[in-house]
Amino acid sequence: MPKKTFYENQANSIIAKLKARKMDGYYCADKASARAKVLELIGTDKKVVTYGGSMSLGEAGIYEAVEAAGHDLLRREQYETPEEKAECYAKQVMSDVYLMSTNAITLDGELVNIDGAGNRVACLIFGPKQVIILAGMNKVVTNVEEGIKRTRNFAAPPNTVRLGCNTPCAKTGQCGDCLNDTICCQTVITRASRIPGRIKVILVGEELGY
């Protein structure tokens, strides 16, 4: 199919740019092969695995696959009180593997992420031994500026609806540049990995997440 060929060609170009930025890149044509790649990268030895909020991971069936493989999956939604959440965040920082998606990835291999609490981008930047990012090809943008626009206008609005936030974008479907109840508090651009190979990006030839 022409679109699949386009996705693969585009992904291979991005993967070359990721390598220059000391990040490892992989292309998987579909969710099934992406699940297999995630498990391959985690390895067979039992690991403590956790994740940041991500529709992509859920749609790809990653959580169930990780547990079925025998790893210790730290399910963040099971921690409810402020004290429990603080404990969860501490464990996440010390985890072996952190799973997440990215709000956008540029053609030049830069990652664009906007967060509310900041725990997701914090673990991307520092802490877990390995970060595995799963991203559908719908997350590809031309540059960082377009990545920020995409996140604020196409990723944040459906997320605010899902989270029940009282924001303009939850009502209008487009960014209102708000400050009250906003989930757009932290903007992180990842130009490179300080530790070579710590960040691994799996590009999937399907649309995943927001």
JODA-V551033 format. One record per run of one state. SS is the DSSP state (h for helix, s for strand, l for the rest). FROM is the first residue (numbers start at 0). TO is the last residue. If there is no record, write none. Layout:
((SS/FROM/TO) (SS/FROM/TO))
This chain:
((l/0/0) (h/1/19) (l/20/22) (s/23/27) (l/28/29) (h/30/41) (l/42/46) (s/47/50) (l/51/53) (h/54/58) (l/59/60) (h/61/67) (l/68/70) (s/71/72) (l/73/74) (h/75/77) (l/78/80) (h/81/92) (l/93/95) (s/96/99) (l/100/102) (s/103/105) (l/106/109) (s/110/114) (l/115/117) (h/118/124) (l/125/128) (s/129/135) (h/136/138) (s/139/140) (l/141/142) (h/143/162) (l/163/166) (h/167/171) (l/172/184) (s/185/189) (l/190/197) (s/198/203) (l/204/209))
